Amino acid sequence: MSRAPAGRAACVALAAALSLAPGAVPGARAQSAANDTSTTVFDVSGVHVILRRNTANDVVAANLYLIGGDQQVTSQNAGIEPFLLWVSERGTKHYARDVLRAKMAALGSTIVVEPRDDWTMYGFRGVRDTFDSTWAIFADRLMAPTLATSDVEFVRAQVLSAVKQRNDSPDDLVQGLADSLLFAGQPYSIPATGSEQSLSSITPADLQKYRATQMVTSRMLLVVVGNIERARLEKLIAPTIGTLPRGTYKWTPPPDPPASPASVMYVQRQLPTNYLLGYYAGPRSTSPDYQALRIATSVLSGRLFTEIRVRRNLTYDVSAPFIERAISSGGLYVTTVFPDSALGIMRHEILRMQTTLLDAENLNVIVQQFITEYYLNNETDAEQANQIARAELYGGDYRLAEKFVEQLRAVTPQDIRDASRKYMRGTHFAYVGDSAKVSRALITSF
């Protein structure tokens, strides 16, 4: 669900045609099914809750997903939700800034804000003994931030600095531009963290209005993983976020991107190398093609790494990312001083994906690696919560998270070839560097 393609370290694994499953979030290690674990689903005053009880340790991850993401905003107020949550760290109705920080330090808990295209995740990592005290601060930040003008301006300066740095980074720039091309006029073209223009215009009054109108329980999915009882959780939710308005929100995936021919956007810069990232539309999360394309991009990543980096030394970084959202997308990424050469190899390798079948034995190796990474990632309570949320939102049933392995094993070589034929086309590229070094006819032929 991240806008960015796989990180640099992932490319080493991709040399063997492997790809990481969704990334782990720092947190305590949860234990295997042999421990005392159970999952229950219930509503508390309009808040939908999924509790995965784990008695193996006392660390708890609580993730509140504010559903909607990019669909909740426009280009004019993009980034307002995470901005609001970041400002709330500066003080609330019951906790002045210095008191809030001192209490959080004493509790040993951390509150995190992670904006994504389909939701904003607002959560905390703590331990059983201090869960109630952490929850009180966590809820107050959501319900009653002071949003003083001085605090808004302080956080605005920090966020704008980060956005400007993002635009100065060629890697970050191509990522945002490629998404905006593929999803032009659609919600996913809006940056989840906002733009320099939108963040500059948001006022304290805008934040207050957004909090009053958008912090409704119908937008909330709370996933808690750890050693906490249902009754204890209910007693914490009911008098806090359970008192928020119900609202009428109902999740629906964003519309499919409009069909359009391949395109390219150039940003001319004098750089030691050139950065290229292109995205094409993938299947919806409910499609049987979803896992097939996930594996297909992994195979392609490995082949590109081998051909472009290892054999020809044309790059230090190349991959075929898979972006996991309600509507997925696949991509092609490379940084190189020889873009035409790299693109020519990419064309050849995509054609191979579309016309030949992967050896069943090699496919099994790749699937086994996915499964290993999946279980390693699920050793953290926080990532278990993310997996549950994705299954609940994208598939309508949290139990689908447990079928991830089964879905991967069901993918056949024919499924991979067919997914490659169906989706690896109509790629929209962003290019940062010397545009004179790339053939427009070649880059728009994908």
Buried (B, 14 or more C-beta within 10 A) or exposed (E): BBBBBBBEEBBEBBBBBBBBBBEBBEBBEBEEEEEEBEBEEEEBBBBBBBBBBBBBBBBBBBBBBBBBBBBBBEBEBBBBBBBBBBBBBBBBEBBEBEEBBEBBEEBEBBBBBBBBBBBBBBBBBBBBEBBEBBBBBBBBBBBBBBBBEEBBEBBBEEBBEEBEEBEEEBBBBBBBBBBBBBBBEBBBBBBBBBBBEBBEEBEBEBBEEBBEEBBBBBBBBBBBBBBBEBEEBBBBBEEBBBEBEEBEBEBEBBEEBEEEEBBBBBBEBEEEBBBBBBBBBBBBBEBEBBBBBBBBBBBBBBBBBBBBBEEBEBBEBBBBBBBBBBBBBBBBBBBBBBBEBBBBBBBEBBEBBBEEEBEEEEBEEBBEBBBEBBEEBBBBBBBBBBBBBBBBBBBEEBEBBBEBEEBBBEBBBEBBBBBBBBBBBBBBBBBBBBBEEBEEEBBBEB
